[in-house]
Amino acid sequence: MADASSAVHGGQVYAYARQTGLPEAEALAQVLDFSASINAVTPIIDWPNLLQTIQQRLPHYPDQQAVTLKQSLGARFELDADAIALTHGITAAIHDFFAAQRPAKVVLMTPLYGEYLKAAQRFAGEVIELPLQAADSPSALLAHPTFQNLPANSWVVLVNPSTPQGHFSSPQAWLPFLSHLKTQQAGLLVDEAFLPFIGFEAKHSFRQFLTEFNNLLIFQSLTKYYTCPSARLGAVFGDPELLQARFDNGWPVSVFDEQYLLQALADPTLEARTRDWLHSAKPEFIAALQTLAVVEKIYPSDANYLLLKLTRPVADIQAKLQPQGMLIRDCQSFGLDACHARIAIKLPAENARLIAALCQLEASPCC
Ligand SMILES: Cc1ncc(COP(=O)(O)O)c(C=O)c1O
């Protein structure tokens, strides 16, 4: 059984409750979960209205075409509804896509979300893991032997901004690479789970290339930005024919997920509130982390999380933080060593609690 500290996924609050013997409701109320990078600014939801709508709709099957939700997502992400497929979360989409597509070869730009490796190992003919450094230019990658003579139906996977570092790579720089893949009848799958934290403008996203490239798929997790990892709901953007062939799977969303997201998408304040929070909380958090003796390095991040190199194994730190109800993410499932941790940026008072707890681990200048 996954325990709260060493699991492949962050967000192990229920495992934490079982380990500590805390009732779930108490654990959910008390735990400060820095291990899952979820928006600390929650959408404004009219809960009585939401519950009433769900109650009314529950005895009926949901709209199989999810027309209203696709229109709303289309407006937010500037896409036609037929370029959007809905899935039971992106984790499920990763497995569903590889299971249906059966790629001849998958090239994973690492480190990346561990589910890609699991799915590729299960369903692809060959899997290559290619370490990608922030300094690597996509045009230089073109000359890499891995990308010469790819078999048709090969897929390259890129997470942008990257996890766990949070490095954002400009989509424009990848255009020649995308064209090269197309000439090889290969595809590019770009995971933009955390891109909304950088911005919704098309220039930040590979969405701008969708009309030109039918060998491009974008996996857009919705659970992080809209603060709803319990709603298993994600969106895939791509060529309508490819989406229909690979993601046409009955009823993709439950009425709860659909109605929650419709309200969250309609919150006109969410984008500005999220931007304001991140712009002030992030530099303040980084400045405080820099004073800690236990933090050896903070990687530059464009996203809503920070990759830290600690002076001690993450497991030691987790053992000290867990009794205080704080969880951080060990990065070994990303292929990094035992001293790397990823922490979410949360509200200033919550970040301050983590700083105070880390301060107590050893005498450090901020104490
Ligand atoms: C980069 C990345 N992509 C996709 C996912 C999947 O998210 P979800 O299944 O909640 O949509 C995660 C989850 O942590 C992630 O880190």
The ligand as a Tripos MOL2 file, in Angstrom:
@<TRIPOS>MOLECULE
LIG
   16    16     1     0     0
SMALL
NO_CHARGES

@<TRIPOS>ATOM
      1 C1          2.2730   16.7990  -15.3170 C.3       1 LIG1
      2 C2          0.9950   16.1240  -14.9230 C.ar      1 LIG1
      3 N1          0.1250   15.7710  -15.8700 N.ar      1 LIG1
      4 C3         -1.0370   15.1850  -15.5640 C.ar      1 LIG1
      5 C4         -1.3780   14.8950  -14.2580 C.ar      1 LIG1
      6 C5         -2.6880   14.2250  -14.0040 C.3       1 LIG1
      7 O1         -3.6050   15.0110  -13.3810 O.3       1 LIG1
      8 P1         -5.1430   14.6130  -13.3140 P.3       1 LIG1
      9 O2         -5.2440   13.1350  -13.4750 O.co2     1 LIG1
     10 O3         -5.5920   15.0820  -11.9790 O.co2     1 LIG1
     11 O4         -5.8140   15.3430  -14.4420 O.co2     1 LIG1
     12 C6         -0.4920   15.2220  -13.2360 C.ar      1 LIG1
     13 C7         -0.8260   14.9090  -11.8320 C.2       1 LIG1
     14 O5         -0.1130   15.1520  -10.9020 O.2       1 LIG1
     15 C8          0.7230   15.8630  -13.5720 C.ar      1 LIG1
     16 O6          1.6170   16.2140  -12.6280 O.3       1 LIG1
@<TRIPOS>BOND
     1     1     2 1
     2     2     3 ar
     3     2    15 ar
     4     3     4 ar
     5     4     5 ar
     6     5     6 1
     7     5    12 ar
     8     6     7 1
     9     7     8 1
    10     8     9 2
    11     8    10 1
    12     8    11 1
    13    12    13 1
    14    12    15 ar
    15    13    14 2
    16    15    16 1
@<TRIPOS>SUBSTRUCTURE
     1 LIG1         1 GROUP 0 **** ****
